């Protein structure tokens, strides 16, 4: 789910016939289930390289035992794809998700809830790669199947609404996202009760939408309610509580409430280290958030070791070419840039850009951000020609991928206009500034 809290492997229910001749098949099924459980445990621990062999063996057992077109094979394909996706190996994940979908459609029919799950998973892969046009029809078809098969108030419908809302949010379509997030929340509250952990996740997702729109009071109310639910339902030391603490801390950081944010960030980090171990990817994220808080306050000496530890964890757990590693490199480069250490900043900026292009494709928004950041470094050094080429490409990516009215497009226009003014091209800068102002005004009234 786009909430990012947990990527659970889906295990299909299997009916076993009793009979002497089926005992070997039963034993193989038990082996398959055990391998799936082991892979799931390793995935939750963030041990992706160790989980992959278990998932591969589960797929081999499923194909040998049940046949290549069996729904259990579809489940194994889905699980392996999810592991590859968690490692940023999107090219490897896509054909597995597609084959899983094809098996389920053939075996179960096009309107089965498990088909909806496959559609949702493939859509989420495309969503992660900013292939929004490909993701949207899959999310919508998944939603239609679930509504028809399970009714409009089923929790799976809430999940589907949440994912479609997150897709719109990523594109800056806040007006389209909000009613979907709200309907999702209403379903969760009605189906599971107002104190269920899934309600808390839904509250955090809606709060994030409000934070993006600078509706901080509305966001804080939702974040605090989410945190209270999770602490009561799961206990104060649960990893989901840590994530909720980080979400509230990020809200406070956005408002410059650094003391409140630091207390929450530190508590979150302590919970995750204790619950998941010091080398879990979630710990890397928490370290990154605390470092970002120090960076925002100009506490560079405190931020640097945290950024470096976050980077080391991600490289070890996820591999050197994962998008999260690119994010860590970008943050470390920005830290050096902020201190005027331009020579130290350039290599991590360039490596971050290379990883993003390789892992996500040349037209992903994260590539646009990396280009913009490297352009800023060149601008600061007076390398205006190099900076302009990068800003042009960054702007084009954002316009094509996010649409002409996205807030990030406004940012790119403003950056480009600044460079144009610096190089005495005011006539070119003015229409860009006017367009950026119009975009921001439009978003402010949504």
N, C-alpha and C positions, 0 to 999 in steps of 0.2 A: 504494500500500500504506500502511496506517496507520503504518508505521515513519516515514513522513514524509521519507525520505532522497531519493527521486527519484520523479517522476511521469512515467513513460515513455509515449510515444505508441505505440500498437499498430498496426503496419503489417501488413496482410493479405498473404499470399502470393498472387500473381496468376499464372496460367498464361496465356501468350501464344501464340496460334496464329500460325504463319508463313504469310505469303501477301501478295501485292501489295496486295490490296484492304484488308488490315488495317493497312497502314502508318500511316495517319492515326490509327487507334485506338491503335496502339502508341506513336506520338508523344505522344498525349494521356495515355496511361498513364505515360509517362516524366515528363511535366510534373507529373502528379498526385503521383508518387513524390518528385520534387524539391521540390514545395511542402510535402509532409509532412515531408521531411527538414529543410527550412528552418524550419518551425514548431517542430519538435522541438528544433533547436539553440537557437532563441530562447527556448523554454520553459526549457531547462536553464540558460540564462544569466539567467533571471528577467526577461526582456524581454517580459512578457505582452502589453502593448498592441501591440507590433510583431509578435508571433506570431499574433494573432487574424486580421488580414487574410490572412495566408498560409493559415491553416486554413480561412477562409471561401472563399477562391479554390479551395483543394483540394476542398472540398465541391461548389462549383459545377461544376468540371471533372468530378468523379466522376459527378454526376447527369446532366450533358450527354453524357458518354461511355458510361457503363455502364447508365444507367437508374436511376430512383429507388428500385428495390427490390434493387439489387445489393449484395453484401456489401462492396464497396469504399466504397459510400456509407455503410454502417453504420460502417466504420472511420473515415471522415472525420467523421461525426456524433460518434462517441466522442471523437475527438481535440479537436474544437471544444468539446465539453462539458467535457473535462478542463481546457482553458484557462480557460473561464468559472469552473469550480470553483476553480481556483487563484487567481482574482481575487475569490473570494467572491460571485460572481454565480450563486447557487444556483438561482434561479427560471429563469434562462436555460439553465442546464445540464440541469435535470431533463427537459424535453421532448425534448432531443437524445438523452440516454441512453435514454429510453423508446423513441424511434423506432429507434435503433440496435438495441436489444434485439428489437423487433418484426420488423425486417428479418432479423436473424440467425435468429430462431426459424422464420420462414417459409421462408427460403432453405436453412437447414442442418438444421432439425429441432430439437425442444426439448431434446435430450440432447447436443448438440454442445459441445465445449470452448469455442468462441467465444461460445456462449450463456452459458456459465458466467462468462466474462469480463465480459460485459455485465451480468449479474446482480450480480457482485461490484462493478462500478463504480457501479451505481445504489445498491447497498447502502451503499457508502462515502460517497456523497453524503448519504444519509439519516443515516448514522452521524455525519457531520460536523455535521449540523443537530440532533443529539440526538433524531432520530426513530427511537428504538431499536426500537420495536415494528414499524415498517415495514422496518427494515434486517435484523432477525434472520431472518425467513423467506427473504429473498433470499440472505443469506450461506449459510444451511443448504441451500437448493436448489443454489446454486453448488457447495458442497462435495460434495453427493451426485452431481452430474453429473461432476465431476472424478474422484471416487473410482471411479465406474462406468466412465468412458471411459478413464482413464489408469492406474488401479490405486491402491491405498492408499498407496504409497510414492513417488509422483511429486512433484517440487518444486511443481507448481501446487496440489496438495493441501495442501502445507505452507503455502503462501501463504494459502489459504482458511482453514485452521485458525488461522493467526496473526490474520487479520482478525476472525474470530468471537471469538477470545480477547480482542482489543482492545475489541470491543463490550462484552463482559462486564466487562472491567476498567473501562471508562468508567462503568458502572453500579454499580461497587463490588462486583461479584460475583466476588471474587477466587478463591474456591474453584472456581468453574466455569471461570475463565480459565486457571488454572495448568496443568491437565492438557493443555489444548489448546496452550498455548505450548510445553510440554515435548514433546508429540508432534510439533509442527512442527519443533522443533530437532532431534529425532532423525531425522526424514526428511531434513532438509537435510544433516546430518552423513553419513548413509548414502549419499545420492544424489550429493553433491558433494565429500565429504571434509571432515575436521575443520578445515581451514585455509582454506576458501572464504569470500569476503566476505559471502555470504548467510547463512552460519552466524554470522558476527559480528553481523549485523543481528538475527538471532533471539536471540542471547545478550543484546544490549542491550534487546530488548523484554521478555524474562523478567526482566532486572535491574530494569527500571522497575516491573514488578509488585511485586517484592520491596521496592523503595524505598518505594512507596506504603504498604506494610505495615510499614515501619520495620525490615525485615529487612536491615540494612545490610551485614552481613558476607557474606551470600549474594549480595547485589547487587554488592558490590565485586569479588568473585571473578569474576563474569560480565562486568562492565564491563571489567576489566583483560584478561581473555582476549580479548574482542572487540577492544579496542584493539591488542593484540599481533598478532592475525590481520590486521587492516586495515593496520597499518604494514608488515608483512612482504609482504602480497599486493599492496598498492597504492602503497607508498612513504610516507615520513613527511610529505609535503606534499599529500596528496590530500584533497579536501573531505570525504570520508567519514571520514577520520581525525580531521578537525576536529570533526565531529559527535560522534564517539565520545569525544573529549577533553571536549567540553561535557557529555556525559552523565555522565562520571565526576566532573567538576567539580560538577555539580548534586548528586550523591550526597554529596560532601564538604561542600558548603554546607549540606545538610540536617543534617549532623552537627556543624556549627560548625567544621569544619576549613578555615578561611578561607585560610590561607597556601597549602595544597595546591591548593585550588580556584582561587585567583587565578592561579597558575602555569599551570594547564591552560586556564583561560578565555583568558588572554592568548595562549597558543600557538595555540589554536583560532582566535581572531580574526585573528592574523597569517596563518595558512594560508589562511583564506577570503578575506581581502582580496587576497592575492597570486594565488590561483587563480581567483577569480570577479570580482574588481574591487570597488572600495569601495562601490558602490551596489547590490549584489545583496541580495535579501531575506534570504538566509542570513547575510549580514554583519549585517543589522539584528537578527536573532535572537541572534547571538553578542554584539553590543553590549549588548543587553537583559540577557543572562545575566550579563555582567561588571558592569553597573550594579546588578543585583539583589544581587550579592555585596557591592558597596560599600554599598548601602542596608542590608543585613542587619547591617553593622558600624557603621552610623551615619555613614558617610563620604559625606554628602550632596553635598558640593561635587564629589567625584569622580564620583558617580553621575549628577548632573543633565545634564552635557553628553553623556554616553553615551546616556541615555534620549532626549534631544532629537535626537541624530543618528539613532538607531534609528527614531524617529517620522518624521523627514524622509525617510529612505530608503523606509519603508513607504508613506508617502503618495505618493511619486513613482512607485514601482514597482508598487504594488498599487491605488492610487486612494484617495481620502479616506474612502470608506465601507466599506473592507475590515475584516473582524473583527480582523485583526492590528493595524490602526491603532487600533481600540478598545482592544486590549490595551496598546499603547504609551501611549495617553492615560491609561488606568487606572493604569499604573505611575508615570507622571509625576505624576498627581494624588496617589497614595499618598506619593510623595516629599515633596510640599508639605505633605500632611497630617501626615506624621511630624515636620515641622519647625514645626508649628503655624501654617502659612500657609494658613488655611482659605479665605480669599478667593481665593487662587490655585488652590486645589485644586478648588473647586466647578465651574468651567467645564469642565475636562477630564473630571471624573467624569460630568457631565451629557452631554457629547458622546459619551463612551464608551458610556454607556447607550443613547443614541439610535441610535448606529451598530449596536450589538448587536441592539437590537429590530428595526431595519429589515433587517439582513442575515440574522439567524438566526431571527427570529420571537420573539413575546413570551414564549414558554415555554421558551426555551433555558437550559441551566445557566449560560452566560456572562452572560445577562441577570440571573439570580438573583444571581450574584457582583457584578455592577455595582450592583444594587439594595442589596445588603448593604453594599458599600463606601460608597455615598452615604449610607446610613443611619448608618454609623459617623461620617461627617463631621458629620451633623446632631446625633447623640448627643453628640459632643465639644463642640458649641456650645450644648448644653442645649435643642435643638429636638426634644423627645421625641415630640411628636405626629407630626411629619413623619417622624422616624426609625421610629416604630412602624409606620406605614402601609407603608413600604418593606420592613421586616423581615417583616411578615406576607405580603406578596406574594412575597418571596424564598423564604420557607419553603414556601409553597404550590407554587411552581414546582419546587423541589427534590423535594418529596414526590411530586408527580405525574409528574415526568420521570425521576427517579433511583430512586424507590421509597422506602418508609418507613425502610429500614435502611441507607441510604447514609451514609458518614462526613460528607458535606457537610450532610446533614439534621441530624446531631448538632451540627455547628457552628452552623447556623441556630437550633436550639433553645437552645443556650448563649447566643448573642447576644441572642436575644429575652428569655431569662430574666434576663440582666443588666439589660436595660432595665426589665423589670418590677420587679426589686428596687430599681432606682434610683428608680422612681416609687411605691415603697412598696406593691407588689402581690405580696407574698411568697407568698400562697396560689396565685396563678396561676403563679408562677415555679417552684415546687417540682416539679410533675409534669413540666414541660419539662426540668428538670435531671435528674430521675430517668430520663426516656426517653433523653436524650442519653447518660447514663452507661451505660445498657443497650446502646445501639447500639455504643458504643466497646468495651465488654466483649465483645460478640459478635464484632466484627471482630478483636479481639486474639487470639482462639483459632482463627481460620481459618488 
